[in-house]
Amino acid sequence: MTGCTVLIVDDEPLAIRRLEILLKAIPGVRHAGSAASCREAVHAIAELRPDIVLLDIRLRDGTGFDILDQLAPEAAPAVIFTTAFDHFAIRAFAVSAVDYVLKPIEAARLEEAIARARMRLVADDAARENEEMRRIITDLRAEFHTAAPSPYETELWIRGVSGSLTHVALDQVDWVSSEDDYVRLHTPSGSHLLRLSIKALSERIDTTKFVRVHRAALVRIAAIAQLRQTATGRRDVILRDGTRIATGRVYARRLREMLRQHA
């Protein structure tokens, strides 16, 4: 295959724009168009016949699974899920999807996923894989629509340098520290580095279970053993494992209020 066309499906304008910019830098790839809803995506796939679709899962009028369920097997393109910690996408990828790319999307990671999709297209295994994908989609859609959706993440899947996946349940995370453009998740068994800002992570997790104690630190409330005042008047959080974390003055009052509520 000398070249391929790519359709972007995402309901966030900034996400679409970033993907458009990244696609321009990949040789042999042409951006065929974009869609911001399930209805637009089904129409665009039928009209444009893209080779590859970059597909978000949660859209304003449904899910990415709804889109794939409406496509004829012979018309289904190669699918790359673009998502943020969505375990439905990860499970689909593990069985049949070409790949998934975590947001915020990096250029090298997207190029790697596009290369995998092009290899699959060349291999011409689409008929068998599309039928398998449709069976999986039926199961996933049923689970997605019947399960009570949580507004917060309860688990994270972290991709390692070698491409391996590590599952991290948030109820096992004692605290989170900020390291430039990354966050480090501290658990009893070790730590895990994730490319995400601490502000972005704090918006995705349950604020009744985690509290911001510093501009560079989040703590799981259940992991706190003590709030201790130092000789200088600063308050430090002491975790059950003995870890000491300094609090910022801006966050100290809210922290005390939350601990009183939990007490």
Phi, psi and omega per residue, in radians:
M1 nan 2.104 -3.096
T2 -1.467 -0.458 -3.136
G3 -2.736 2.890 3.126
C4 -2.611 2.739 3.114
T5 -1.893 2.550 -3.060
V6 -2.267 2.308 3.054
L7 -1.870 2.343 3.104
I8 -1.765 2.265 3.079
V9 -2.151 1.914 -3.115
D10 -2.842 2.496 -3.124
D11 -1.709 0.172 3.084
E12 -1.869 1.987 -3.104
P13 -0.961 -0.700 -3.133
L14 -1.166 -0.636 3.115
A15 -1.160 -0.722 3.106
I16 -1.087 -0.788 -3.109
R17 -1.092 -0.720 3.130
R18 -1.108 -0.742 3.133
L19 -1.134 -0.679 3.102
E20 -1.034 -0.772 -3.135
I21 -1.126 -0.759 -3.115
L22 -1.157 -0.666 -3.131
L23 -1.134 -0.601 -3.139
K24 -1.064 -0.465 -3.079
A25 -1.524 -0.083 -3.111
I26 -1.691 2.051 -3.117
P27 -1.053 2.440 3.065
G28 1.350 0.164 -3.121
V29 -2.024 2.302 3.121
R30 -2.100 2.270 3.091
H31 -1.328 1.961 -3.072
A32 -1.442 -0.473 -3.119
G33 2.824 -3.108 -3.112
S34 -2.427 2.686 3.078
A35 -2.436 2.511 -3.062
A36 -1.980 0.099 3.141
S37 -2.634 2.953 3.107
C38 -1.083 -0.793 -3.106
R39 -1.077 -0.805 3.126
E40 -1.097 -0.682 -3.090
A41 -1.149 -0.793 3.136
V42 -1.058 -0.752 3.125
H43 -1.129 -0.765 -3.105
A44 -1.149 -0.686 3.131
I45 -1.141 -0.731 3.133
A46 -1.162 -0.643 -3.072
E47 -1.473 -0.729 -3.018
L48 -1.607 -0.377 -3.122
R49 0.876 0.989 -3.123
P50 -1.192 2.668 3.062
D51 -1.312 -0.628 -3.046
I52 -2.333 2.491 3.047
V53 -2.122 2.208 2.990
L54 -1.579 1.897 -2.878
L55 -2.057 2.060 2.996
D56 -1.364 2.790 -3.089
I57 -1.639 -0.849 -3.081
R58 -1.627 1.944 3.126
L59 -2.059 2.914 -2.997
R60 -1.193 -0.404 -3.117
D61 -2.096 0.350 3.125
G62 2.721 -2.583 -3.122
T63 -2.264 2.873 3.059
G64 -1.062 -0.537 3.105
F65 -1.117 -0.614 3.104
D66 -1.062 -0.667 3.136
I67 -1.126 -0.887 -3.084
L68 -1.107 -0.559 -3.123
D69 -1.170 -0.381 -3.109
Q70 -1.604 -0.057 -3.076
L71 -1.605 2.427 3.028
A72 -1.192 2.522 -3.091
P73 -0.926 -0.699 -3.090
E74 -1.283 -0.246 -3.102
A75 -1.815 -0.109 -3.061
A76 -1.265 2.213 3.117
P77 -1.442 3.060 2.983
A78 -1.229 2.398 -3.022
V79 -2.001 2.272 2.989
I80 -2.081 2.028 3.107
F81 -1.316 2.318 3.015
T82 -2.014 2.011 -2.962
T83 -2.677 2.994 3.080
A84 -2.156 1.706 3.041
F85 1.092 0.486 -3.103
D86 -1.555 1.984 -3.056
H87 -1.210 -0.345 3.053
F88 -1.133 -0.757 3.132
A89 -1.125 -0.714 -3.109
I90 -1.141 -0.717 3.128
R91 -1.159 -0.676 3.104
A92 -1.139 -0.718 3.124
F93 -1.082 -0.687 -3.088
A94 -1.090 -0.421 -3.096
V95 -1.818 -0.761 -2.952
S96 -2.567 -0.518 -3.104
A97 -1.155 2.701 -3.126
V98 -1.071 -0.824 -3.055
D99 -2.981 3.007 2.946
Y100 -2.378 2.627 -3.117
V101 -2.243 2.183 -3.117
L102 -1.358 2.466 3.002
K103 -1.486 2.497 -0.029
P104 -1.238 2.384 -2.972
I105 -1.444 2.300 3.115
E106 -1.725 2.611 -3.073
A107 -1.053 -0.833 -3.092
A108 -1.112 -0.675 -3.122
R109 -1.195 -0.680 3.109
L110 -1.162 -0.748 3.139
E111 -1.075 -0.659 3.099
E112 -1.095 -0.765 -3.142
A113 -1.148 -0.713 3.103
I114 -1.084 -0.716 3.121
A115 -1.070 -0.698 3.103
R116 -1.133 -0.709 3.133
A117 -1.118 -0.711 3.141
R118 -1.151 -0.630 3.096
M119 -1.131 -0.683 3.116
R120 -1.157 -0.695 3.132
L121 -1.103 -0.711 3.124
V122 -1.124 -0.664 -3.108
A123 -1.180 -0.324 3.063
D124 1.015 0.769 3.085
D125 -1.782 0.308 -2.969
A126 -1.072 -0.705 -3.056
A127 -1.058 -0.822 -3.135
R128 -1.174 -0.777 -3.077
E129 -1.213 -0.614 -3.141
N130 -1.159 -0.667 3.109
E131 -1.147 -0.711 3.091
E132 -1.123 -0.733 3.126
M133 -1.052 -0.726 -3.112
R134 -1.109 -0.675 3.110
R135 -1.141 -0.720 3.137
I136 -1.151 -0.733 -3.120
I137 -1.053 -0.689 3.131
T138 -1.025 -0.781 3.140
D139 -1.194 -0.766 -3.083
L140 -1.183 -0.697 3.129
R141 -1.110 -0.712 3.125
A142 -1.076 -0.761 3.128
E143 -1.167 -0.715 -3.087
F144 -1.100 -0.722 -3.045
H145 -1.483 -0.430 -3.114
T146 -1.573 -0.525 -3.138
A147 -1.291 2.462 3.098
A148 -1.227 1.968 -3.075
P149 -1.198 2.346 3.076
S150 -1.609 2.405 3.114
P151 -1.288 -0.135 -3.089
Y152 -2.103 2.718 3.032
E153 -1.305 2.462 3.076
T154 -2.005 -0.188 -3.135
E155 -2.689 2.697 3.115
L156 -2.209 2.563 3.006
W157 -2.022 2.125 -3.046
I158 -1.973 2.191 3.141
R159 -1.495 2.258 3.097
G160 -1.485 3.043 -3.124
V161 -1.045 -0.635 -3.104
S162 -1.441 -0.017 -3.121
G163 1.687 -0.037 3.134
S164 -1.241 2.764 3.136
L165 -2.001 2.352 3.096
T166 -2.082 2.205 3.131
H167 -1.554 2.258 3.110
V168 -2.241 1.972 3.070
A169 -1.397 2.321 -3.074
L170 -1.158 -0.422 3.100
D171 -1.326 -0.026 3.036
Q172 -1.808 -0.073 3.138
V173 -1.525 2.082 3.140
D174 -1.404 -0.739 3.107
W175 -2.776 2.895 -3.082
V176 -2.270 2.282 3.100
S177 -2.020 2.602 -3.137
S178 -1.630 2.340 3.101
E179 -2.329 1.492 -3.098
D180 1.009 -2.008 -3.106
D181 -1.543 0.151 -3.092
Y182 -2.143 2.888 2.909
V183 -2.175 2.588 3.082
R184 -1.945 2.155 -3.140
L185 -1.638 2.083 -3.094
H186 -1.737 2.097 3.116
T187 -2.157 2.906 3.119
P188 -1.023 -0.474 -3.091
S189 -1.639 -0.084 -3.118
G190 2.584 -2.958 -3.122
S191 -2.167 2.752 -3.103
H192 -2.366 2.341 -3.113
L193 -1.714 2.281 -3.095
L194 -2.265 2.309 3.123
R195 -1.367 1.664 -3.103
L196 -2.981 2.524 3.095
S197 -1.346 2.701 3.138
I198 -1.178 -0.514 3.089
K199 -1.154 -0.777 3.141
A200 -1.133 -0.697 3.123
L201 -1.150 -0.712 -3.102
S202 -1.114 -0.432 3.114
E203 -1.378 -0.226 -3.078
R204 -1.838 -0.127 -3.072
I205 -1.969 2.798 -3.055
D206 -1.219 2.042 -3.090
T207 -1.322 -0.112 3.015
T208 -1.510 -0.164 -3.136
K209 -1.963 -0.421 3.128
F210 -2.159 2.550 -3.137
V211 -2.312 2.435 3.076
R212 -1.408 2.080 -3.131
V213 -1.862 -0.199 -3.104
H214 -2.804 2.764 3.126
R215 -1.076 -0.303 -3.112
A216 -2.081 0.344 -3.098
A217 -2.649 2.348 2.988
L218 -2.057 2.508 -3.117
V219 -2.289 2.409 3.023
R220 -1.339 2.187 -3.013
I221 -1.022 -0.674 -3.110
A222 -1.164 -0.284 -3.137
A223 -1.558 -0.107 -3.100
I224 -1.419 2.253 3.093
A225 -1.747 -0.561 -3.035
Q226 -2.810 2.618 2.973
L227 -2.009 1.955 -2.984
R228 -2.025 2.373 3.101
Q229 -1.615 2.329 -3.138
T230 -1.510 3.042 -3.138
A231 -1.112 -0.448 -3.133
T232 -1.537 -0.006 3.132
G233 1.659 -0.103 3.116
R234 -1.336 2.555 3.090
R235 -1.809 2.281 3.099
D236 -1.945 2.482 3.035
V237 -1.580 2.253 3.081
I238 -1.904 2.084 3.140
L239 -1.462 2.935 -3.105
R240 -1.088 -0.470 3.128
D241 -1.563 0.094 3.107
G242 1.666 -0.122 3.127
T243 -1.092 2.345 3.137
R244 -1.921 2.245 -3.108
I245 -2.227 2.167 3.116
A246 -1.241 2.460 3.093
T247 -1.750 2.660 3.044
G248 -1.572 2.602 -3.091
R249 -1.049 -0.592 -3.113
V250 -1.123 -0.559 -3.034
Y251 -1.725 -0.201 -3.016
A252 -1.091 -0.743 -3.095
R253 -1.123 -0.828 3.127
R254 -1.082 -0.651 3.118
L255 -1.069 -0.821 3.130
R256 -1.078 -0.700 3.123
E257 -1.108 -0.746 -3.134
M258 -1.161 -0.698 3.123
L259 -1.154 -0.624 3.083
R260 -1.135 -0.690 3.115
Q261 -1.107 -0.738 -3.134
H262 -1.255 -0.498 3.107
A263 -1.211 nan nan
